[in-house]
């Protein structure tokens, strides 16, 4: 890419450490209301982000677009250098060159080749399926969205790191409202890296409608304390709340419950293992290199309850005396920050399909939880009481507790994982208080 090569040439003539991150992409999305496409949007973006290391400090600046003359690129360098002189962000150099893994299934030429009419035709098929499933059931109202995207990101730095990777994405969601006396609602979504995902659109609509049926019949139940089966969506809420304690910057600034000395210690139930893996094939959270050019890889965060690794970018890895785990995420407008790839809760050996008792399927209110203390109080959007083969839906209750205790008391883990975007988990059983 000409502008990137000329920018690298300018930087090579200056006495600085540098990193160039560039990105270009396009996306088209369709919003569906009342079983018809109401809005469509095309989006194009591109730009160059530059970090400069100077005298132990780092500065960042960016330009939109990928075509720039010499004067514009020199201005970008000078802005980054100026910010480095007055910057306060810790700087521990840029990563050295590593071998990037080959990750299959990140790019699908069929998505990249879609023009507006082709994408609209596929969104139209999703809408037609909504109309077909609704049929003459006028008590349902269906909504949703379909979006397609292609991006190409690249990185180079003064330590010899060079990489470029194309990625594609497809996302769909369906929302169903059922009104016939009382009202109920249901929601289902999924994301993919290939166009094959459109085949699952019908099941998303059916799932949203099933949830609307259950939601319509759901009522608040009495309080309960004891074993509860958590569906993957609820496990996801608790696991991401817990993972905030494993982020390197949280550990470094003592915003985490854990410190370096806790590595190797048992911190959760021995039935729980959590993995971050950015090398899974055909998965939305995968990449061959992260936002700093560090190779993506699989790493055990929690192994049978034992803390094995934090989630690190290059800077906070160095500050903690550890290696980056390849978990820097960014776009060209931002400096790298720590994030996750694909998060997996490892399957157990339990058949939890015949669970009899309280099941919590969906919750909301995660933003109100305290990640440091781990205390949470989440509203149950949908749950079930299963007794003697009868399934009675409920909603409106709260589950409250502490995430470290909840994940520390997991007694059973299902043997079949479900994918929700880049999160994979089976059902799990733990002890909670339902109020």
HELIX and SHEET records of a PDB file:
HELIX    1   1 UNK A    2  UNK A   12  1                                  11    
HELIX    2   2 UNK A   70  UNK A   86  1                                  17    
HELIX    3   3 UNK A  109  UNK A  112  1                                   4    
HELIX    4   4 UNK A  116  UNK A  134  1                                  19    
HELIX    5   5 UNK A  195  UNK A  200  5                                   6    
HELIX    6   6 UNK A  201  UNK A  217  1                                  17    
HELIX    7   7 UNK A  232  UNK A  243  1                                  12    
HELIX    8   8 UNK A  244  UNK A  246  5                                   3    
HELIX    9   9 UNK A  248  UNK A  252  1                                   5    
HELIX   10  10 UNK A  260  UNK A  262  5                                   3    
HELIX   11  11 UNK A  314  UNK A  319  1                                   6    
HELIX   12  12 UNK A  352  UNK A  354  5                                   3    
HELIX   13  13 UNK A  366  UNK A  368  5                                   3    
HELIX   14  14 UNK A  403  UNK A  408  1                                   6    
SHEET    1   A 6 UNK A  57  UNK A  64  0                                        
SHEET    2   A 6 UNK A  36  UNK A  54 -1                                        
SHEET    3   A 6 UNK A  17  UNK A  33 -1                                        
SHEET    4   A 6 UNK A 140  UNK A 157 -1                                        
SHEET    5   A 6 UNK A 162  UNK A 179 -1                                        
SHEET    6   A 6 UNK A 183  UNK A 192 -1                                        
SHEET    1   B 6 UNK A 390  UNK A 394  0                                        
SHEET    2   B 6 UNK A 375  UNK A 387 -1                                        
SHEET    3   B 6 UNK A 357  UNK A 364 -1                                        
SHEET    4   B 6 UNK A 224  UNK A 230  1                                        
SHEET    5   B 6 UNK A 428  UNK A 434 -1                                        
SHEET    6   B 6 UNK A 398  UNK A 402 -1                                        
SHEET    1   C 6 UNK A 390  UNK A 394  0                                        
SHEET    2   C 6 UNK A 375  UNK A 387 -1                                        
SHEET    3   C 6 UNK A 357  UNK A 364 -1                                        
SHEET    4   C 6 UNK A 224  UNK A 230  1                                        
SHEET    5   C 6 UNK A 428  UNK A 434 -1                                        
SHEET    6   C 6 UNK A 412  UNK A 413 -1                                        
SHEET    1   D 6 UNK A 306  UNK A 307  0                                        
SHEET    2   D 6 UNK A 298  UNK A 303 -1                                        
SHEET    3   D 6 UNK A 274  UNK A 277 -1                                        
SHEET    4   D 6 UNK A 342  UNK A 345 -1                                        
SHEET    5   D 6 UNK A 423  UNK A 425  1                                        
SHEET    6   D 6 UNK A 418  UNK A 420 -1                                        
SHEET    1   E 2 UNK A 328  UNK A 329  0                                        
SHEET    2   E 2 UNK A 337  UNK A 338 -1                                        
END                                                                             
